[in-house]
Amino acid sequence: MDNVQVHYDRSSLFKIKRIKIDNIIGVSQMAKLTLIPLKGKIAIIARSYIILESYIKKRMFQTEYTPASIRKAKREIEKTLKTQDDFNEAWISRYFPQAYNESSEISRAKLESLGQEVKKKKFDTISKKTQKMYAIKVYKRFLFVNDEIRKRVDQYFRLISRNKALQNLTKETEIKEGTERILKAAQIPTSRITLSGFGYEAAASRGEVQRAIKELYKKTFGEFDFIEIVTKTGKIRKYKPTGYIKMVARTEMRRLQTAATIDRCGQYDNDLVQISSHDNPCLICMPFEGQIYSISGKHPTYEKLMDSPPYHPNCEHTLNPTTDTAIKIEKKHGKKFPEPIKGLTVESRIAELKKAA
């Protein structure tokens, strides 16, 4: 999947062609490609899902529903989702190794500046194994998103197939029978509704019909939240595809960067790492800020690294190598370190916050 480029046509439906992915953000950016920050990488995958969502809604909310038009719409949506699957694989294969290598090189430079030396060879084997493991994991998450979209689309069209009022919509947008529910959803004025035979009739505008269809969908499935996640507590959380994809991409890339730091520390036989400190940390992350941990758990002062960043979805904290010598020098020059907190885990922190609430 290394030879892929994204093109946008006038209908905003992305297409993938098998040419150099190096041109994915334009030839003029080639020299800066390896310097794209995490935000830039995520913007690429997010953009593809913004376009995907727009296209799927356009195909779902038609003004004519017949068995033939429904089958055609489903085929076109499925074709687009398969294209998105290919794009997801291309994006992961390009940008996950890049994110790993960036973090790995930063850690290597830091370790060498601390005077550490390479103690173990075969780093490439370890790094490729880590990258593959995380790439497979995130690709499965992306497949889950597209499968959820397929599920909602199928449910929607099955709903349409059972609704005779919607099946009988014509290009002239007349609603011929069983229309009370649709008219109410579209909020067509009472003066426009007339009784004829066994049902109501109204000459609704095209816009009114579109709004009626969308309202019916929203009442059944929510605000276009295609993704449903069951939490550990059994609650169902709903997400829009683009928002969920951005969250997964950002969180898993951060997790991959943490793994890269730990891998590089292993190569240098370096045991200590420190959590980064940010302005205005969230309540979950606050106790972790600046804490120093032992990767092996064998250090006499610092606890074993049990939970590493990210500590929650969209967490921005990172892991940085350090040493006993560096800590002593920094303390000598007035740098303050937080007191080690024993037994601190994300789970215990969340329980503490719930208890205080």
C-alpha positions as MATLAB code, in Angstrom:
seq = 'MDNVQVHYDRSSLFKIKRIKIDNIIGVSQMAKLTLIPLKGKIAIIARSYIILESYIKKRMFQTEYTPASIRKAKREIEKTLKTQDDFNEAWISRYFPQAYNESSEISRAKLESLGQEVKKKKFDTISKKTQKMYAIKVYKRFLFVNDEIRKRVDQYFRLISRNKALQNLTKETEIKEGTERILKAAQIPTSRITLSGFGYEAAASRGEVQRAIKELYKKTFGEFDFIEIVTKTGKIRKYKPTGYIKMVARTEMRRLQTAATIDRCGQYDNDLVQISSHDNPCLICMPFEGQIYSISGKHPTYEKLMDSPPYHPNCEHTLNPTTDTAIKIEKKHGKKFPEPIKGLTVESRIAELKKAA';
ca = [
       0.000    0.000    0.000;
       2.990    2.348   -0.381;
       1.892    3.742   -3.760;
      -1.270    5.669   -3.087;
      -2.383    9.223   -3.689;
      -5.627   10.949   -2.804;
      -7.551   13.031   -5.355;
     -10.724   15.034   -4.792;
     -13.196   15.437   -7.640;
     -15.950   18.030   -7.952;
     -18.462   15.886   -6.075;
     -16.015   15.749   -3.136;
     -15.817   11.954   -3.372;
     -12.216   10.953   -2.853;
     -10.615    8.515   -5.206;
      -7.438    6.530   -4.704;
      -4.996    5.930   -7.513;
      -1.926    3.750   -7.238;
       0.794    6.341   -7.722;
       3.390    7.636   -5.308;
       2.014    8.328   -1.850;
       4.889   10.803   -1.428;
       2.676   13.223   -3.340;
      -0.232   12.797   -0.930;
       0.226   16.345    0.399;
       1.752   17.844   -2.726;
       5.142   17.688   -4.389;
       6.166   21.031   -2.850;
       5.959   19.455    0.604;
       8.272   16.530   -0.183;
      11.246   17.993    1.684;
       9.150   18.537    4.791;
       7.304   15.212    4.735;
       9.201   13.668    7.640;
       8.574   16.784    9.716;
       4.767   16.655    9.551;
       3.559   16.888   13.171;
       1.018   14.516   14.619;
      -1.718   17.058   13.924;
      -0.856   17.119   10.222;
      -0.894   13.345    9.916;
      -4.285   13.119   11.630;
      -5.742   15.892    9.456;
      -5.193   13.711    6.368;
      -7.240   10.764    7.661;
      -9.857   13.100    9.172;
     -10.327   14.865    5.843;
     -11.035   11.571    4.099;
     -13.801   10.791    6.622;
     -15.355   14.255    6.329;
     -15.738   13.594    2.613;
     -16.940   10.033    3.242;
     -19.647   11.176    5.673;
     -20.859   13.842    3.256;
     -21.059   11.388    0.374;
     -22.894    8.706    2.350;
     -25.501   11.161    3.618;
     -26.024   12.391    0.075;
     -26.678    8.825   -1.123;
     -28.914    7.962    1.841;
     -31.184   11.002    1.762;
     -32.569   10.846   -1.751;
     -35.839   12.262   -3.005;
     -36.777    9.033   -4.772;
     -36.876    5.630   -3.117;
     -37.556    2.551   -5.198;
     -36.170   -0.978   -4.765;
     -33.810   -0.278   -7.679;
     -32.595    3.092   -6.366;
     -32.021    1.648   -2.892;
     -29.947   -1.229   -4.294;
     -27.913    1.224   -6.370;
     -27.283    3.500   -3.397;
     -26.151    0.580   -1.228;
     -23.762   -0.641   -3.957;
     -22.242    2.814   -4.348;
     -21.835    3.289   -0.592;
     -20.214   -0.146   -0.238;
     -17.798    0.645   -3.075;
     -16.854    3.911   -1.355;
     -16.337    2.163    1.994;
     -14.013   -0.383    0.377;
     -12.034    2.501   -1.092;
     -11.841    4.011    2.389;
     -10.554    0.687    3.743;
      -7.735    0.849    1.174;
      -6.981    4.444    2.063;
      -6.867    3.599    5.773;
      -4.324    0.863    5.123;
      -2.223    3.238    3.022;
      -2.370    5.949    5.693;
      -1.315    3.545    8.455;
       1.501    2.043    6.403;
       2.854    5.516    5.695;
       2.369    7.521    8.871;
       2.601    4.991   11.692;
       6.228    4.077   10.917;
       6.913    7.796   10.532;
       5.458    8.605   13.978;
       7.408    5.721   15.526;
      10.695    6.745   13.917;
      10.299   10.390   14.904;
       9.804    9.480   18.565;
      12.535    6.841   18.425;
      15.081    9.318   17.042;
      14.202   11.938   19.642;
      14.694    9.328   22.385;
      17.996    8.187   20.847;
      19.307   11.758   20.753;
      18.231   12.327   24.357;
      19.879    9.109   25.561;
      23.152    9.925   23.805;
      23.106   13.454   25.233;
      22.823   11.807   28.666;
      25.963    9.805   27.915;
      24.212    6.466   27.424;
      25.677    3.884   25.049;
      24.086    1.148   22.974;
      24.058   -2.120   24.928;
      21.824   -4.290   22.733;
      21.795   -4.831   18.992;
      18.910   -5.926   16.740;
      16.904   -2.749   17.361;
      15.411   -2.913   13.849;
      13.829   -6.290   14.597;
      12.242   -4.969   17.784;
      11.036   -1.740   16.159;
       9.443   -3.529   13.191;
       7.652   -5.911   15.538;
       6.268   -2.996   17.588;
       5.190   -1.048   14.504;
       3.447   -4.087   13.033;
       1.615   -4.829   16.281;
       0.256   -1.280   16.607;
      -0.519   -0.968   12.889;
      -2.650   -4.130   12.979;
      -4.392   -2.909   16.110;
      -5.348    0.479   14.686;
      -6.318   -0.997   11.295;
      -8.791   -3.263   13.086;
     -10.203   -0.189   14.851;
     -10.614    1.538   11.489;
     -12.305   -1.558   10.032;
     -14.676   -1.486   12.997;
     -15.629    2.108   12.137;
     -16.431    1.252    8.527;
     -18.357   -1.857    9.574;
     -20.432    0.295   11.940;
     -21.191    2.634    9.048;
     -22.253   -0.341    6.927;
     -24.505   -1.504    9.744;
     -26.254    1.869   10.091;
     -26.661    2.248    6.338;
     -28.218   -1.222    6.112;
     -30.576   -0.471    9.014;
     -31.600    2.791    7.402;
     -32.422    1.271    4.044;
     -34.318   -1.586    5.690;
     -36.356    1.057    7.503;
     -36.998    2.808    4.190;
     -38.007   -0.460    2.531;
     -40.656   -1.045    5.191;
     -42.051    2.493    4.958;
     -44.548    2.680    2.130;
     -44.823    6.449    2.365;
     -41.146    6.855    1.574;
     -41.196    4.124   -1.081;
     -43.876    6.069   -2.947;
     -41.970    9.337   -3.122;
     -41.624   10.435   -6.752;
     -39.486   13.044   -8.459;
     -42.427   15.430   -8.135;
     -42.123   14.780   -4.363;
     -45.784   13.872   -3.870;
     -46.558   11.817   -0.783;
     -49.395    9.519   -1.813;
     -50.323    7.328    1.145;
     -49.636    6.752    4.840;
     -47.986   10.183    5.168;
     -49.075   11.433    8.566;
     -45.722   10.571   10.190;
     -43.698   12.143    7.368;
     -45.809   15.293    7.238;
     -45.496   15.751   10.982;
     -41.738   15.281   10.856;
     -41.460   17.803    8.007;
     -43.732   20.237    9.834;
     -45.818   20.950    6.756;
     -48.488   23.554    7.655;
     -51.937   22.111    8.432;
     -53.429   24.287    5.685;
     -51.390   22.336    3.138;
     -52.821   18.960    4.206;
     -56.034   17.647    2.643;
     -57.985   14.456    3.270;
     -58.464   12.291    0.191;
     -59.868    8.776    0.275;
     -58.200    6.741    3.033;
     -55.160    8.944    3.627;
     -53.721   12.407    3.631;
     -52.132   14.118    0.653;
     -49.869   17.124    0.398;
     -47.742   18.680   -2.296;
     -44.576   18.987   -0.213;
     -41.571   20.810   -1.585;
     -38.362   18.909   -2.314;
     -36.700   20.559    0.686;
     -39.569   19.567    2.986;
     -39.321   15.954    1.861;
     -35.553   15.931    2.425;
     -36.026   17.330    5.926;
     -38.725   14.748    6.604;
     -36.418   11.892    5.619;
     -33.571   13.241    7.732;
     -35.875   13.759   10.693;
     -37.082   10.169   10.413;
     -33.461    8.989   10.395;
     -32.495   11.129   13.385;
     -35.446    9.895   15.428;
     -34.434    6.310   14.710;
     -30.629    6.433   14.789;
     -29.688    9.758   16.394;
     -27.740   12.717   15.008;
     -25.901   10.726   12.316;
     -23.812    9.063   15.017;
     -22.871    5.934   13.076;
     -20.506    4.559   15.716;
     -21.748    2.908   18.907;
     -19.297    1.928   21.658;
     -20.299   -0.049   24.742;
     -18.240    1.212   27.710;
     -16.946   -0.922   30.583;
     -19.914    0.234   32.662;
     -22.345   -0.971   30.013;
     -23.293    2.484   28.740;
     -23.578    3.111   25.010;
     -21.670    6.093   23.630;
     -22.302    7.361   20.133;
     -19.787    9.045   17.837;
     -19.673   10.494   14.377;
     -17.140    8.626   12.180;
     -14.798   11.591   11.693;
     -14.647   12.428   15.398;
     -14.052    8.806   16.375;
     -11.359    8.293   13.713;
      -9.497   11.419   14.876;
      -9.636   10.232   18.477;
      -8.374    6.738   17.603;
      -5.618    8.055   15.311;
      -4.378   10.623   17.841;
      -4.497    8.243   20.817;
      -2.916    5.250   19.086;
      -0.175    7.336   17.512;
       0.672    8.672   20.960;
       0.698    5.110   22.301;
       3.025    4.094   19.466;
       5.378    6.971   20.305;
       5.503    5.805   23.929;
       6.343    2.284   22.733;
       9.118    3.721   20.559;
      10.660    5.465   23.580;
      10.539    2.261   25.654;
      12.056    0.256   22.774;
      14.909    2.733   22.442;
      15.509    2.726   26.205;
      15.805   -1.058   25.987;
      18.483   -0.737   23.322;
      20.537    1.515   25.613;
      19.672   -0.500   28.727;
      18.198    2.690   30.225;
      15.722    2.110   33.038;
      14.313    5.531   33.977;
      11.686    7.558   32.131;
       9.813   10.735   33.002;
       6.282   11.840   32.134;
       6.074   15.190   30.335;
       4.576   18.273   32.008;
       1.988   20.476   30.300;
       0.063   23.630   31.044;
      -3.444   23.027   32.396;
      -3.381   19.210   32.574;
      -6.685   17.391   32.988;
      -7.643   15.921   36.363;
      -6.691   12.387   35.293;
      -3.209   13.361   34.086;
      -2.357   15.887   36.802;
      -0.756   13.462   39.334;
       1.348   11.827   36.595;
       2.989   15.079   35.464;
       6.761   15.035   35.924;
       6.709   11.645   37.663;
       9.725    9.398   37.149;
       9.284    5.644   36.704;
      11.435    2.550   36.381;
      10.713    0.448   33.291;
      11.985   -2.718   34.982;
      10.584   -1.934   38.429;
      13.988   -2.732   40.000;
      14.989    0.828   40.912;
      15.305    1.456   44.697;
      13.537    4.842   44.551;
      11.110    4.907   41.658;
       8.101    2.679   41.074;
       7.628    0.393   38.091;
       6.042    1.955   35.034;
       2.542    0.450   35.146;
       0.542    2.968   33.101;
       2.274    4.950   30.383;
       0.891    7.746   28.176;
      -1.673    8.199   26.761;
      -3.718    8.047   29.960;
      -7.033    8.656   28.208;
      -8.327    9.279   24.665;
      -6.676   12.329   23.044;
      -4.075   12.515   25.853;
      -1.033   14.603   24.852;
       1.460   13.415   27.466;
       4.674   11.729   26.366;
       7.444    9.623   27.860;
      11.042   10.908   27.994;
      14.257    9.018   28.891;
      16.241   10.172   31.923;
      18.945    8.839   34.266;
      19.929    9.059   37.932;
      22.860   11.291   36.980;
      20.653   13.667   34.980;
      18.157   13.896   37.861;
      20.952   14.740   40.347;
      22.344   17.465   38.089;
      18.910   18.961   37.481;
      18.142   18.979   41.207;
      21.510   20.631   41.867;
      20.556   23.411   39.477;
      17.240   24.025   41.224;
      14.819   21.919   39.213;
      12.003   20.556   41.354;
      10.588   17.074   40.922;
       7.250   15.875   42.297;
       7.312   13.410   45.142;
       6.832    9.828   43.883;
       3.234    8.702   44.333;
       2.982    5.047   45.278;
       0.279    2.913   43.718;
      -0.704    5.566   41.178;
      -2.529    4.084   38.194;
      -5.088    5.482   35.773;
      -7.711    3.177   37.268;
      -6.990    4.343   40.821;
      -6.997    7.976   39.710;
     -10.381    7.666   38.004;
     -11.801    5.900   41.090;
     -10.468    8.731   43.248;
     -12.146   11.363   41.041;
     -15.452    9.495   41.081;
     -15.328    9.255   44.847;
     -14.669   12.990   45.155;
     -17.480   13.917   42.763;
];
